[in-house]
Amino acid sequence: MLINLRKTNSPPATGNALADALGRPLRDIRISLTDHCNLRCTNCMTKEAFGPDHAFLPNNRLLSFAEIATLAGALANLGLRKVKLTGGEPLTRPGLAKLVSLLTATLPTVEINLITNGILLAPLAASLRAAGLHRVTISLDSLDPEKFAAIIGRPGQLPKVLAGIAAAEAAGFSPVKINMVVIRGVNDDQVIPMADHFRRPGTILRFIEYMDVGTLNGWQRKAVVPSAEILARLRTRAELYPVDPAYRGETASRYRYADGSGEIGFISSVTQPFCGDCSRLRLSADGKLFTCLFSHHGLDIRPALASGGDELGRTLADLWRRRDDQYSAKRATAPGRDKIEMFYIGG
């Protein structure tokens, strides 16, 4: 039996909010700071496709921190409320705390978040918090050292990730979100251990259905573990009750433990697509804007950035008004579509 994890359908955008062709407001942007990553995960940047001679974007092609802040400021004028800094692995970009300080100083009403694999986080968590970073999300797909090493393509990294999580908590980030991509036959046996380990206030474990992002990860529908199945497993061990969405476009369906011991979430892009409420843009490290995680091309925003002022605002507004993406909702009728790789535009 299908369990409906999405409790409500939000109404269309109203009033003066900038809306796309399907009535969805512009609220969020994922900003990729680099295409470089220090891991070779099997569901993203595989070591077979991205070996030691792979050429990443040179520094002179990356948007500067000033350009990123200018773009975010223009989007804030159009309704932007949240920025998520991503990659690749964003912590490989030097001076990240400076960017956070710049964004929080110039955009005081915009929430600034970070998603990271956590390996470099421990020594940086306190400085990022001091710079004004609001939230941090850490990717972790297993607590078994050997299984984790096989997934990320690098041995000996699990202690560094756990240290990064502990450092984020110690720095005062709350909640700290943990993202687990669940793949059948790979790490679905880790669902219960992960849930037990992170069952505590101030930490939210989110289970993510394995998605067909990009074209290089060998995605197959049979490898998807539906969120409803995971929820059913967890309910054999604990009582969970649903929580209403905190805002329109929230990607995760949230549940709390009845005994108050914590919260979990489900991101169900495959079995229960949430395209109808998607409010996100994505920016690549070299300045291309994508209107969907599953896009195959983006708009080069550098010319409009160079022009600045009204030209930048008009370009951004026109891009959003024409947006009609809903790939996940139409996945079954769009097989074989070329899609940009996730490491290039972030998750």
N, C-alpha and C positions, 0 to 999 in steps of 0.2 A: 504494500500500500504506500502511495506517495504521501510524504509528510510535507505540508506546505510550510517552509521555513520563513517565507516572507509574509509578514502579518498584514501589511496594509499596502494599498496602492495610492501613491501620493497624487494630488490633483495636478493639473497642468500649471505651468508658470502663469502668473497673473500680474496685473499692474504694469509698472514700468520696467520690470526686470528684462534684461536682454535674453531672448529665447532663440533656440535653434529652430529648424524647420519642423521639429516634432514637439515644440513647446517646452523644451528642457532648458533650464537656466544655466548660465555659466557660473560655476561656484569654485572649481578646483583646478589646479594644474600640477602635474608631475614634471619636475624639472630634472633632466638627466645632466649631471655635472661632468661625466666622462663615460666613454664606452669601455674603459679599462676595467677589468675585474681580476681579483687575485684568486678566484676559484674557477673550476671548470665543471660546473654542475651538469648532470646528465639531462636535465629538463630545460636547459638554457644554452650556455656556452660550452659545448662539449669539447673535451681535449682532442678528440679526433679532428674536429673541424677548425679548432683554434689552437694550433700548436705553438711552440716557443718562437717561431718566426712570424707569427701573425702581427701585422702592422695595425696598431691602434691609431686613432686620430692624433695628429701632431698638435702640440699646444697652441700653435698659431691659428688653428681652425676651431678651437673651443671658444664659446661665448665667454667674454670677460664677466667678472662679478658685477661690474657697473652695467653692462648690457642686460644681464639677468634681472637686476633690480629695476632698470628702466622698463623692461617688458612687464614685470610683475606689477609695477605701478600703473601702467596703462590698463592692465587687466583688472586691477582693483577698481578703476573708474567704471568698469563694465559689470561689476558685481562679484569679482573674485573674493573668496573668503578663506581659502586654504591653499597653501603651497606645500608640496611634499618633495623634498630633495632626494634624488635617487641616482642611479647609474645605469649600467655598470655598477661598480662599487664606489659610492660617493666619497668614502673616507680615504680613497687613494688620491683624491684631488687635494693638493696642498692648500692650507689657509682656509679651510671650511668655516671655522669659527668667525672669520672676518666677514664672509658672506652672510652668515646668520645675523651678525650684528648689523650689517648694512640693511638687510631685509626687515628686521624687527624695528630698526630706527625709522625707516622710511614708510613702513606699512604697519602701523601700530594696531590696526583692526584686523589684520590677516594672521591666521594661525600658521606657524612655520613648523613643519614636521620633517622627519628623516626616516628613510628605510635603508637598512644596512644588513650585511651578512654578519656583522658583529665582531669579526676577527680583529679589527683595528680599534674597536670602540673603547676598551677599558681605559687606556691612558687619555682619551679625548672626551669622555662623557662629561666630566665636571666642567671643562672649558666650554663645551657646547651649551650646557645648561646655563652657565654664566653669561654666554653671549645672547641668550634669549630663546633658544630652541624650546618649543613647547612640548613636543612628543617625539618618541622614538619607537620604531618598529623594527624587530630583528627577525631575520629568516632563520629557521632551524627545523630541519626535516626529520631528525632522529636523535635519540639520546644514546644509541648504541654506537660506540666509537668506530667499529669496523664498518657498520652500515652507513654511518654518516660520511666516512672517508670515501666509500664507494660512490655515494651520491654526489659529493662535491668535487671529486677527482683529486683530492689532496689529503694525505694522512696527517694525524696529530693536531687537528684544528678544533676539535670539540671543546677542550678546556678553555681555549681563547674565547670562543663564543659565549660559554657559560660565564666566564669572567666579565665579558662585555655586558651581559644582562645584569649581573650583580652590580657592576659599576654604574649602569643606568639607574638602577633602583636606588643606589646609595647617593647619586647626584640629585635625586628628588623627582625624576620623571615618574609620573603616575597618571594613567596606567602605562606600564610597559607592555607593548603588544608583541606577541610572538606569532609569526606566520609559518604554518606547516603545510606544504603542498603534499597531498596524499596520493600515492600512486599504487595501484593494486599490484601485489607481488613484489613490490620494492620496499615500501615502508609502512604499509597499512597495518602491520603488526605493532607499530609504534604508537598508534592512536591512544590506547589506554595508558601506556607508560608516560607519554607526553602530557595527557590530561591529568594524571595523578601528580606528576612533578610540578606542574604550573597551576595547580588548584590552590590559589591563595589570593587574598585581596591585593589590588594594585597591579596585578598581572592578568592579561587577557590572551588566552591561546585561541588562535583563529585557524580553522581547518579550511584549506583552499582546494577546490576541485582542480585536478590536473587539466590544464587548458592547452589548446593547440596554438599557442603563441609562437610566431615565427614558423620556419619550415624545416629546421635542422634537428629537432629533438625527437623525431620518430613517433610523434603522438599517435595513439590509437584510442578509439572510444572505449574499448574494453578495459583499458587501464584506469579509467575514471572510477573513483569510489564516490558514489553520490553522497551528498551531505546528509540526506535522510537516513542512509545506512549507518553513517558514523554516529548520528544522533541516537539512533536506536541502540547501538552498541553501548554508548555512554549511559543511556537510561537504564541499562541492566545493572549499573553500579551506583547510580545516584539519581535523585530527583532533580529535574531541571525544568524551569519554566521560562517562557519567552518574554523578551523585553521589547517594548515598542521602539521603533527607530528614533534616534535622537534628532535626525534632520532628514529632509528630502535628499535622496541620492546616496544614503549610507549603503556601502557595498555589503557589509556583513549583517546577517541575521543573528541577533544576540540572544543568549540564554544565560540565566543565572542559576547557580546551585541553590536549592531551597534552604540549605543550612547556612547560607551567607558566606561560604568559603571561597567564592570567586565567580568568574564569568568566562564564558567561551563564546566563540562566534563562528559563523559559517559563511564562506564566500562561494556561491554556487553558480558560477557563470555558465556551466555546461547544462545542468539539469533544471535550473530555475533562473534563467537570464534576467538581469535587472537593467537591460538597455533602456527601458522606458523612463527610468529616473537618472540616467547617467549624466553627470554634470561636469565631466573632466576633459581638459585638454592635456596633451603631452608634448614636451619640448625636448628635442634631442640636444646633445652637447654641442653640436655644430650649428644649431639655430634653425632647425626645421620643426614646425608645429604639426602635430598629428591629432586628428579629432576622434581617434579610436585606438585602443590597444592593438586591434587587429588590422590597422590600416596597412596599405602597401605603398603609399607615398605621402609626403608631407609638404607643407608650404614653407619655403625659405623666407624667414622673417627678417633676415639681415638687411635687405634694402629698406624696408619700412623702419627698422631700428635706426638706420643711418639718417633717414629723413626726420624721424622723431615727430613729436607734437601730434597734430591732428591726423597726419598721414598714418602713423602707427595705430592710433585709435580706430580709424576707419577700416584699416586692413584687418584688424582683429575682430571688429564687430561684423564685418562682411563674412569673414571665415566662419564665425559661429552661427550667424543667421542661416547660412547655406548648409550647415551640418545636418545630415540625416542618417548617420551611422547607427546600425543596430545589428552588428554581426552576430553576436551570441544568440539573439532571438531568431536569426535566419540561418544559423550554422548548417542545419540539415540540407538547406537548398543552395549552399555556397561551397561545395567541396572543392578542394584543390586550389583555393585562392592563395596567391602569393601574399605573404604578410611580413612586415618588418620584424627583425629579431628583437626579443625582449631586452637584451643587454643594451641595445642601442637607444631605446626610449624608456626603459624602466618598467617596473610592474605596476 
